[in-house]
Amino acid sequence: MAAQPFDFGFPLRHYQREAIEAVESGLTENRRAMLVAMATGTGKTKLAIAMLYRLISAKRFRRVCFVVDRSALGRQAKDEFTTTKVVNGKAFADIFGLKGLADVTPDDDTRVHICTIQGLVRRVLYSESAEDAPPIDQYDLMIVDECHRGYLLDREMSDGDLSFRDQSDYVSKYRRVLEHFDAVKIGLTATPALHTTDIFGKPVFTYSYREAVIDGFLNDHEPPIRIATKLSEGGIHFVRDESVDFIHPPSGQVETVTLADEVYFEVEHFNKGVVTVPFNRAVAEELAKYIDPGDPDKTLIFAASKAHADILVKELRDAFRKTYGPMKDETVQRLTGDADKIENLILSFRNDPLPKVAVTVDLLTTGVDIPKITNIVFMRRVNSRILYEQMLGRATRLCPEIDKESFRIFDAVDLYAHLQDLTEMKPVAADPKFTLTKLFEELRGRGDAEHKNRVREQIIVRLRRRLRKLTPEMRARFEKEAGETPEASLDRFMKGDPIDLSEWASKRSNLGPILDWTDEDGTPAMCLSRNMMMR
């Protein structure tokens, strides 16, 4: 395999090649299980296509099972394998053959078979007889996409009528199915979980969100816009004998009940233990100040339940109409597993102008690629770092089509602060008050190499955003000061040593002010506070 060129019909990014090399190195060491951890949106499917092309071409493996845990993700993967040209204008599927979800069992000459974990559970654990179960040598390689998934974390993942009793039941069956086959197992994920590393081991290769933002392959996110209301600040207090509207969870119907005792709820219980229309209405009205449904970007809102999602859909439609005028109902829609023709809705959210705003529970937390998502709204608390990072990952992808530079987080339940210390998905250029002028001052000032490197990374992210907005006049001023183009300076900062860059910047003290000057009226770039309190 080492002698094979890294030559495909599409360019590999440096980290994708490094991931393939790490896997191939593991294979030479006879490793039977490996884990590759790459941030959401960095191209795990393209990585798999390139890796499989090399492995199958070298005759290292003959029968591959590509495992997903949702039918929608299986169809998405099949589209990638079918349309991605790898050599001489031919797609991967044309060269090696491919069986999709509709083919329950592969043919003898099938090279790649895409199937769901639920389908494998049926075939392995629930076959009518031992003879009907798939042979242990049916596959010699299994690639498990999104291998972090856990049943309780992703309540809508069940495919068809197959369900699991609890998290341990899911993990047990997941492990038993993989262990049934005498095959090498490679797990792909952005967020390794404990059961993931138990099965696949610690990652042989990792490419983090921070690295991807600095390299320009993912979007950074702005500090969260904390939407605070009197209810969320002070809590909700119901007194004895008070009549309140109660949502009956199974039906989603609103019922009026009289309380037998006093009840108090704090923000972590909002929309789970209690759903109040006034709270959701206030948040919807505040969101309408920031989000214009006429803009080309998309918004994804995470609700606590289907009933809660329905309330949000109504309140958002009302708030948008109040702010922006007449609007089609299709502009804001609920996308949950029980929705009619849900896969068509997901495709519309991804490809069509409408819907602009999707309210979901867990359905869109993993795998669905919708680059136009620029706004993430948290309307419920979660305690899982994995689920939280997957939720954020829905908005990290680049989208030059709409000139997307970063993404915004709207937090109505204080989730960001709740999990900030547990996640590595922190913004790189976090504080908008730190202009490029200030960052260059920091770079020139005192500090060790580690501190200067952090400043260097922030300058890279800010400079890359600024390049597209420089007028010819600003470009000329920059080139005169720097002695090179802005693009050359960006490349210098991408490759340079932080101490050397500090010395270089010390001789060019006007770079920051030139970059911070706005295009519109010649005034320095300003930043408004993001913390809003609604009255």
C-alpha positions as CSV (number, residue, x, y, z in Angstrom):
1,M,0.0,0.0,0.0
2,A,2.8,2.4,0.8
3,A,4.0,2.3,-2.8
4,Q,0.6,3.4,-4.1
5,P,0.3,7.1,-5.0
6,F,-2.2,9.3,-3.2
7,D,-3.8,10.0,-6.6
8,F,-7.6,10.4,-6.7
9,G,-10.1,12.3,-8.8
10,F,-10.5,14.7,-5.9
11,P,-7.8,16.5,-3.8
12,L,-7.1,15.1,-0.4
13,R,-6.5,17.6,2.4
14,H,-3.3,17.2,4.4
15,Y,-5.1,15.8,7.5
16,Q,-7.1,13.3,5.4
17,R,-3.8,11.9,4.0
18,E,-2.3,11.8,7.5
19,A,-5.4,9.9,8.8
20,I,-5.1,7.3,6.0
21,E,-1.4,6.9,6.7
22,A,-2.1,6.4,10.4
23,V,-4.7,3.7,9.6
24,E,-2.3,1.9,7.2
25,S,0.4,2.1,9.8
26,G,-1.9,0.4,12.2
27,L,-2.6,-2.3,9.7
28,T,1.1,-3.0,9.3
29,E,1.1,-3.5,13.0
30,N,-1.8,-6.0,12.7
31,R,-4.2,-3.8,14.6
32,R,-7.7,-5.2,14.4
33,A,-9.6,-2.1,15.6
34,M,-8.8,1.6,15.1
35,L,-10.5,4.9,15.7
36,V,-10.2,8.0,13.6
37,A,-11.5,11.2,15.3
38,M,-12.1,14.2,12.9
39,A,-14.2,17.2,13.6
40,T,-17.7,17.4,12.1
41,G,-17.6,18.8,8.6
42,T,-14.0,17.8,7.8
43,G,-14.8,15.1,5.3
44,K,-15.0,11.7,6.9
45,T,-16.9,10.2,4.0
46,K,-14.4,11.5,1.4
47,L,-11.7,10.1,3.7
48,A,-13.4,6.7,3.7
49,I,-13.7,6.7,-0.1
50,A,-10.0,7.5,-0.6
51,M,-8.9,5.0,2.0
52,L,-11.1,2.2,0.6
53,Y,-9.9,2.9,-2.9
54,R,-6.3,2.4,-1.7
55,L,-7.1,-0.7,0.4
56,I,-9.2,-2.5,-2.1
57,S,-6.9,-1.6,-5.0
58,A,-4.0,-3.1,-3.1
59,K,-6.1,-6.2,-2.4
60,R,-5.7,-5.7,1.3
61,F,-9.5,-6.2,1.7
62,R,-12.1,-7.7,-0.5
63,R,-15.5,-7.3,1.3
64,V,-16.2,-4.1,3.1
65,C,-19.2,-3.2,5.3
66,F,-19.8,0.5,5.6
67,V,-22.0,0.9,8.7
68,V,-24.4,3.8,9.5
69,D,-27.1,4.1,12.1
70,R,-29.8,5.8,10.1
71,S,-31.3,5.1,6.7
72,A,-30.9,8.8,5.7
73,L,-27.2,8.6,6.5
74,G,-26.9,5.4,4.5
75,R,-28.5,7.0,1.4
76,Q,-26.3,10.1,1.9
77,A,-23.2,7.8,2.0
78,K,-24.4,5.9,-1.1
79,D,-24.8,9.2,-3.0
80,E,-21.2,10.1,-2.1
81,F,-19.8,6.7,-3.2
82,T,-21.9,6.8,-6.4
83,T,-21.0,10.4,-7.5
84,T,-17.4,10.8,-6.3
85,K,-15.0,10.4,-9.2
86,V,-11.8,8.7,-8.1
87,V,-9.9,7.7,-11.3
88,N,-10.3,8.2,-15.1
89,G,-13.6,10.0,-14.5
90,K,-15.2,6.9,-13.0
91,A,-17.0,6.9,-9.6
92,F,-16.0,4.6,-6.8
93,A,-19.2,2.6,-7.2
94,D,-18.6,2.1,-10.9
95,I,-15.2,0.6,-10.3
96,F,-15.8,-1.7,-7.4
97,G,-19.5,-2.2,-7.2
98,L,-21.7,-1.1,-4.3
99,K,-24.8,-2.4,-2.5
100,G,-27.0,-0.1,-0.6
101,L,-29.6,-0.3,2.1
102,A,-32.1,-2.1,-0.1
103,D,-29.8,-5.0,-0.5
104,V,-30.1,-6.9,2.8
105,T,-27.2,-9.2,2.1
106,P,-24.3,-8.7,-0.3
107,D,-23.4,-10.8,-3.3
108,D,-20.2,-12.7,-3.3
109,D,-18.5,-10.1,-5.6
110,T,-19.8,-7.1,-3.6
111,R,-16.9,-4.9,-2.6
112,V,-18.7,-2.4,-0.4
113,H,-22.0,-3.0,1.3
114,I,-23.8,0.0,3.1
115,C,-26.1,-1.1,5.9
116,T,-27.5,0.2,9.2
117,I,-26.5,-1.1,12.6
118,Q,-30.1,-1.9,13.1
119,G,-30.1,-4.1,10.0
120,L,-27.0,-5.9,11.2
121,V,-28.7,-6.5,14.6
122,R,-31.6,-8.1,12.8
123,R,-29.4,-10.3,10.7
124,V,-27.0,-11.3,13.4
125,L,-29.1,-11.5,16.6
126,Y,-32.6,-12.1,15.4
127,S,-32.3,-14.4,12.4
128,E,-34.7,-17.3,12.4
129,S,-31.9,-19.9,12.7
130,A,-28.2,-20.1,13.0
131,E,-27.9,-21.0,9.4
132,D,-29.7,-17.8,8.4
133,A,-27.2,-15.6,10.3
134,P,-24.5,-14.1,8.2
135,P,-21.2,-16.0,8.2
136,I,-18.4,-14.5,10.3
137,D,-16.2,-14.0,7.3
138,Q,-18.9,-12.1,5.2
139,Y,-16.8,-9.0,5.6
140,D,-13.1,-8.6,6.2
141,L,-13.3,-4.8,6.9
142,M,-16.0,-2.8,8.7
143,I,-16.0,1.0,8.7
144,V,-18.4,2.3,11.3
145,D,-19.4,5.9,10.5
146,E,-20.5,8.2,13.4
147,C,-19.4,5.4,15.8
148,H,-20.0,7.5,18.9
149,R,-23.7,7.1,18.7
150,G,-25.7,6.1,21.8
151,Y,-29.3,5.2,21.9
152,L,-30.3,7.3,24.8
153,L,-28.4,10.3,23.5
154,D,-30.1,10.0,20.2
155,R,-33.7,9.1,20.9
156,E,-34.9,9.2,17.3
157,M,-32.2,6.9,15.9
158,S,-34.3,3.7,15.8
159,D,-34.7,2.4,12.3
160,G,-38.1,0.8,11.6
161,D,-39.5,-1.2,14.4
162,L,-36.2,-2.1,16.1
163,S,-35.8,-0.6,19.5
164,F,-33.5,-1.0,22.5
165,R,-34.4,-1.2,26.2
166,D,-31.7,1.3,27.3
167,Q,-28.2,2.5,26.7
168,S,-26.5,-0.6,28.0
169,D,-28.7,-2.8,25.8
170,Y,-27.9,-0.7,22.8
171,V,-24.1,-0.8,23.5
172,S,-24.3,-4.5,24.2
173,K,-26.0,-5.3,20.9
174,Y,-23.7,-2.9,19.0
175,R,-20.6,-4.6,20.4
176,R,-22.0,-8.2,19.8
177,V,-22.8,-7.4,16.2
178,L,-19.3,-6.0,15.5
179,E,-17.6,-8.9,17.3
180,H,-19.7,-11.4,15.3
181,F,-17.7,-10.6,12.2
182,D,-14.0,-11.7,11.8
183,A,-13.1,-8.3,10.3
184,V,-10.9,-5.3,11.0
185,K,-13.0,-2.5,12.4
186,I,-12.3,1.2,11.8
187,G,-14.5,3.7,13.6
188,L,-15.0,7.3,12.4
189,T,-16.3,10.0,14.7
190,A,-16.0,13.6,15.7
191,T,-16.7,12.9,19.3
192,P,-15.4,9.7,20.8
193,A,-17.5,8.3,23.6
194,L,-16.4,5.9,26.3
195,H,-18.1,2.9,24.7
196,T,-16.4,4.0,21.4
197,T,-12.9,3.8,22.8
198,D,-13.8,0.6,24.6
199,I,-14.5,-1.0,21.2
200,F,-12.1,0.7,18.9
201,G,-9.3,1.9,21.2
202,K,-7.9,5.4,21.5
203,P,-7.7,7.4,18.3
204,V,-4.9,6.6,15.9
205,F,-5.4,10.0,14.4
206,T,-7.2,13.1,15.6
207,Y,-8.0,16.4,13.8
208,S,-9.8,18.8,16.1
209,Y,-12.3,21.5,15.6
210,R,-9.7,24.1,16.6
211,E,-7.2,22.9,14.0
212,A,-9.8,22.9,11.3
213,V,-10.8,26.5,12.1
214,I,-7.2,27.7,12.0
215,D,-6.6,25.8,8.8
216,G,-9.7,27.4,7.2
217,F,-11.7,24.2,6.7
218,L,-14.4,25.0,9.3
219,N,-16.1,28.1,10.5
220,D,-15.3,29.6,13.9
221,H,-18.3,30.5,16.2
222,E,-19.0,33.8,17.9
223,P,-19.5,34.1,21.6
224,P,-23.0,33.0,22.4
225,I,-25.9,35.4,22.3
226,R,-27.4,34.8,25.7
227,I,-31.2,35.3,25.6
228,A,-32.3,36.0,29.1
229,T,-35.9,36.6,30.2
230,K,-37.4,37.5,33.5
231,L,-38.6,33.9,33.7
232,S,-35.2,32.4,33.1
233,E,-33.5,34.8,35.5
234,G,-36.0,34.5,38.3
235,G,-37.4,31.1,37.7
236,I,-41.1,30.1,37.5
237,H,-43.1,29.9,40.6
238,F,-46.6,28.5,40.7
239,V,-48.7,28.8,43.9
240,R,-51.2,26.3,45.3
241,D,-54.6,26.2,43.7
242,E,-53.3,28.1,40.7
243,S,-54.7,27.0,37.3
244,V,-52.0,26.4,34.8
245,D,-51.8,25.0,31.2
246,F,-50.0,21.6,31.2
247,I,-48.8,19.8,28.1
248,H,-49.6,16.1,28.2
249,P,-46.3,14.6,26.8
250,P,-47.7,11.5,25.0
251,S,-50.3,13.5,23.1
252,G,-48.9,17.0,23.1
253,Q,-52.3,18.3,24.0
254,V,-52.6,21.3,26.3
255,E,-54.7,20.6,29.5
256,T,-55.6,23.0,32.2
257,V,-54.9,21.7,35.7
258,T,-55.2,23.1,39.3
259,L,-52.0,22.7,41.3
260,A,-52.3,20.9,44.7
261,D,-49.1,22.6,46.0
262,E,-46.5,25.2,45.2
263,V,-44.1,24.4,42.3
264,Y,-40.8,26.1,41.4
265,F,-38.7,25.6,38.3
266,E,-35.3,26.9,37.5
267,V,-33.8,27.3,34.0
268,E,-32.4,23.8,33.7
269,H,-36.0,22.4,33.9
270,F,-37.4,24.8,31.2
271,N,-39.0,23.0,28.3
272,K,-38.5,19.6,30.0
273,G,-40.2,19.7,33.4
274,V,-42.2,22.7,32.4
275,V,-43.1,24.3,29.1
276,T,-44.5,27.9,29.3
277,V,-45.8,29.6,26.2
278,P,-44.8,33.1,27.5
279,F,-41.1,32.0,27.8
280,N,-41.0,30.5,24.3
281,R,-42.9,33.5,22.9
282,A,-40.4,35.9,24.5
283,V,-37.5,34.0,23.0
284,A,-39.1,33.8,19.6
285,E,-39.6,37.6,19.6
286,E,-36.0,38.1,20.5
287,L,-34.7,35.7,17.8
288,A,-36.7,37.7,15.3
289,K,-34.5,40.7,16.1
290,Y,-31.4,38.8,14.9
291,I,-32.7,36.3,12.3
292,D,-34.4,37.5,9.1
293,P,-36.2,34.7,7.3
294,G,-35.5,36.5,4.1
295,D,-31.8,36.0,4.4
296,P,-30.2,33.0,2.5
297,D,-28.8,31.3,5.7
298,K,-30.6,28.6,7.7
299,T,-31.4,28.3,11.4
300,L,-31.6,25.1,13.5
301,I,-33.4,25.1,16.8
302,F,-33.1,22.3,19.4
303,A,-36.3,21.7,21.3
304,A,-37.0,19.4,24.3
305,S,-39.9,17.4,22.8
306,K,-42.2,17.3,19.8
307,A,-44.9,19.1,21.8
308,H,-42.4,21.8,22.7
309,A,-41.3,22.0,19.0
310,D,-44.9,22.6,17.9
311,I,-45.1,25.5,20.4
312,L,-41.9,27.0,19.0
313,V,-43.0,26.7,15.4
314,K,-46.2,28.7,16.1
315,E,-44.5,31.3,18.2
316,L,-41.7,31.8,15.6
317,R,-44.1,32.1,12.8
318,D,-46.0,34.8,14.7
319,A,-42.8,36.6,15.7
320,F,-41.4,36.6,12.2
321,R,-44.7,37.8,10.7
322,K,-44.9,40.6,13.3
323,T,-41.4,41.7,12.5
324,Y,-41.1,41.1,8.7
325,G,-44.6,40.8,7.4
326,P,-46.4,38.0,5.5
327,M,-44.6,34.7,5.4
328,K,-45.3,31.1,4.2
329,D,-45.9,28.6,7.0
330,E,-43.2,26.4,5.3
331,T,-40.6,29.0,6.3
332,V,-40.6,27.5,9.9
333,Q,-41.1,23.8,10.2
334,R,-40.8,21.0,12.7
335,L,-38.3,18.3,11.6
336,T,-38.7,15.3,13.9
337,G,-38.9,11.6,13.3
338,D,-42.7,11.4,13.2
339,A,-43.1,14.2,10.7
340,D,-44.8,13.2,7.4
341,K,-42.2,12.5,4.7
342,I,-39.4,13.5,7.0
343,E,-36.6,12.6,4.6
344,N,-38.1,14.9,2.0
345,L,-38.3,17.7,4.6
346,I,-34.6,17.2,5.5
347,L,-33.7,17.4,1.8
348,S,-35.7,20.5,1.4
349,F,-34.0,22.1,4.4
350,R,-30.7,21.2,2.9
351,N,-31.3,22.1,-0.8
352,D,-34.4,24.3,-1.2
353,P,-35.1,27.9,-0.1
354,L,-37.7,26.7,2.4
355,P,-37.7,25.9,5.2
356,K,-35.4,28.6,6.6
357,V,-35.9,27.6,10.2
358,A,-36.1,24.0,11.4
359,V,-37.1,23.0,14.9
360,T,-35.9,19.5,15.9
361,V,-35.3,17.4,18.9
362,D,-32.5,14.9,18.1
363,L,-33.1,14.1,14.5
364,L,-30.5,16.4,13.0
365,T,-27.8,16.1,15.7
366,T,-25.5,13.9,13.6
367,G,-24.4,13.3,10.0
368,V,-26.7,15.5,8.0
369,D,-24.7,18.0,5.9
370,I,-26.4,21.4,5.6
371,P,-23.7,24.0,5.1
372,K,-26.2,27.0,5.1
373,I,-26.9,26.5,8.8
374,T,-25.5,29.7,10.4
375,N,-27.6,30.0,13.5
376,I,-27.9,27.3,16.3
377,V,-30.5,27.9,19.0
378,F,-30.5,26.0,22.3
379,M,-34.0,25.7,23.8
380,R,-33.2,22.8,26.0
381,R,-30.5,21.6,28.4
382,V,-28.5,18.5,27.6
383,N,-25.9,17.0,29.9
384,S,-23.9,15.1,27.3
385,R,-20.7,16.7,26.0
386,I,-21.0,14.4,22.9
387,L,-24.5,15.5,22.0
388,Y,-23.7,19.1,22.7
389,E,-20.7,19.0,20.3
390,Q,-22.7,17.2,17.7
391,M,-25.4,20.0,17.9
392,L,-22.7,22.7,17.5
393,G,-21.2,20.7,14.6
394,R,-24.4,21.2,12.5
395,A,-23.2,24.8,11.8
396,T,-19.4,24.4,11.4
397,R,-19.3,23.7,7.7
398,L,-18.1,26.4,5.2
399,C,-20.6,27.8,2.8
400,P,-19.0,30.3,0.4
401,E,-22.3,30.4,-1.5
402,I,-23.8,32.7,1.2
403,D,-20.5,34.2,2.2
404,K,-20.6,32.5,5.6
405,E,-17.7,33.6,7.8
406,S,-18.8,32.2,11.2
407,F,-21.8,30.9,13.0
408,R,-23.9,32.2,15.8
409,I,-25.2,30.5,18.9
410,F,-28.4,31.7,20.6
411,D,-28.7,30.3,24.1
412,A,-32.0,30.6,26.0
413,V,-31.3,28.0,28.7
414,D,-27.7,28.8,29.6
415,L,-26.4,25.6,28.0
416,Y,-23.2,27.1,26.6
417,A,-21.9,28.2,30.0
418,H,-23.1,24.9,31.5
419,L,-20.9,22.8,29.3
420,Q,-18.1,25.2,28.3
421,D,-15.5,23.7,30.6
422,L,-16.2,20.2,29.3
423,T,-15.8,20.8,25.6
424,E,-12.8,21.4,23.3
425,M,-15.1,23.1,20.8
426,K,-14.3,26.6,21.9
427,P,-14.1,29.6,19.6
428,V,-10.6,30.4,18.4
429,A,-11.0,34.2,18.0
430,A,-13.3,34.3,20.9
431,D,-13.5,37.9,22.1
432,P,-14.8,40.3,19.4
433,K,-13.4,43.2,21.4
434,F,-10.0,41.9,20.5
435,T,-9.4,43.7,17.2
436,L,-6.5,42.8,14.9
437,T,-4.8,46.0,16.2
438,K,-5.0,44.6,19.7
439,L,-3.9,41.1,18.6
440,F,-0.8,42.5,16.8
441,E,0.0,44.5,19.9
442,E,-0.2,41.2,22.0
443,L,2.0,39.5,19.5
444,R,4.6,42.2,19.7
445,G,4.4,42.4,23.5
446,R,5.8,40.2,26.2
447,G,4.9,36.5,26.5
448,D,6.3,33.1,25.9
449,A,6.1,31.1,22.7
450,E,2.8,29.3,23.8
451,H,1.0,32.6,24.4
452,K,2.3,34.1,21.2
453,N,1.2,31.0,19.3
454,R,-2.4,31.4,20.7
455,V,-2.3,35.0,19.5
456,R,-0.9,33.8,16.1
457,E,-3.9,31.4,15.7
458,Q,-6.4,34.2,16.4
459,I,-4.7,36.5,13.9
460,I,-5.0,33.8,11.3
461,V,-8.7,33.4,11.8
462,R,-9.4,37.1,11.9
463,L,-7.1,37.9,8.9
464,R,-8.7,35.2,6.8
465,R,-12.2,36.7,7.5
466,R,-10.9,40.2,6.7
467,L,-9.3,39.4,3.4
468,R,-12.5,39.2,1.5
469,K,-13.6,42.6,2.7
470,L,-10.5,44.6,1.9
471,T,-11.0,47.4,-0.7
472,P,-8.4,48.0,-3.3
473,E,-7.3,51.1,-1.3
474,M,-6.9,49.0,1.9
475,R,-5.0,46.3,0.0
476,A,-2.6,48.9,-1.3
477,R,-2.0,50.3,2.1
478,F,-1.5,46.9,3.6
479,E,1.0,45.9,0.9
480,K,2.9,49.1,1.4
481,E,3.2,48.4,5.1
482,A,3.8,44.7,5.0
483,G,5.9,44.5,1.9
484,E,3.7,41.6,0.6
485,T,0.1,40.8,-0.2
486,P,-2.4,40.1,2.6
487,E,-2.6,36.5,1.2
488,A,1.2,36.2,1.6
489,S,0.9,37.4,5.1
490,L,-1.8,34.9,5.9
491,D,0.5,32.1,4.5
492,R,3.3,33.5,6.6
493,F,1.3,33.3,9.8
494,M,0.0,29.8,8.9
495,K,3.6,28.5,8.6
496,G,5.7,30.8,10.7
497,D,7.2,30.5,14.2
498,P,5.4,32.7,16.7
499,I,8.6,34.3,18.0
500,D,9.8,35.1,14.5
501,L,6.3,36.5,13.6
502,S,6.5,38.7,16.7
503,E,9.7,40.3,15.4
504,W,8.3,40.6,11.9
505,A,5.2,42.4,13.3
506,S,7.3,44.7,15.5
507,K,8.6,46.3,12.3
508,R,5.1,46.8,10.9
509,S,3.1,48.5,13.6
510,N,0.3,49.8,11.3
511,L,-0.9,46.5,10.1
512,G,-3.6,46.1,12.7
513,P,-5.2,49.6,12.2
514,I,-5.2,49.1,8.4
515,L,-7.0,45.8,8.7
516,D,-9.5,47.1,11.3
517,W,-10.6,50.1,9.3
518,T,-14.0,49.5,7.9
519,D,-14.9,49.6,4.2
520,E,-18.1,51.6,4.6
521,D,-17.3,54.9,6.3
522,G,-13.7,54.8,7.3
523,T,-14.4,54.4,11.0
524,P,-12.7,51.7,13.1
525,A,-14.5,48.4,13.4
526,M,-16.7,48.3,16.6
527,C,-18.3,45.4,18.4
528,L,-21.7,45.5,20.0
529,S,-22.5,43.6,23.2
530,R,-24.1,40.2,22.6
531,N,-25.7,39.9,26.0
532,M,-29.4,41.0,25.7
533,M,-31.9,41.1,28.6
534,M,-35.5,41.1,27.5
535,R,-38.0,43.0,29.5
